Amino acid sequence: MKVGGSHDAAGLTGPAPTRPRRPATQGVSTARTAELAAAVSRAREATGSGRAARIAELAEALRRGTYRPDPQRIADRILDDAILSARLRALLGGSET
């Protein structure tokens, strides 16, 4: 069928096209947003600008064969990461820790 203009479709009727609905989202309070921003800021500070220097230092120790990992420090870092992850999940998921 050839359509010459909008007047050719004037007699057609039917339901108007609808936009898909977005799923309902949980509201996030400004207090929670501030808490999340503070947690992100603390995480960034933990990685800090000295990270590149520390990586270079570790790489050199590995090359020389003098690198000796500290098991307690590794365990502490793993625990810190788990705590941070739990806090972020609590902030984003709405559950308390």
Residue pairs with C-beta under 8 A, 6 or more apart in sequence:
3 9
26 94
32 91
35 91
36 88
36 91
36 92
39 84
39 87
39 88
39 91
42 84
43 84
46 80
58 67
61 67
86 97
87 97
89 95
90 96
90 97
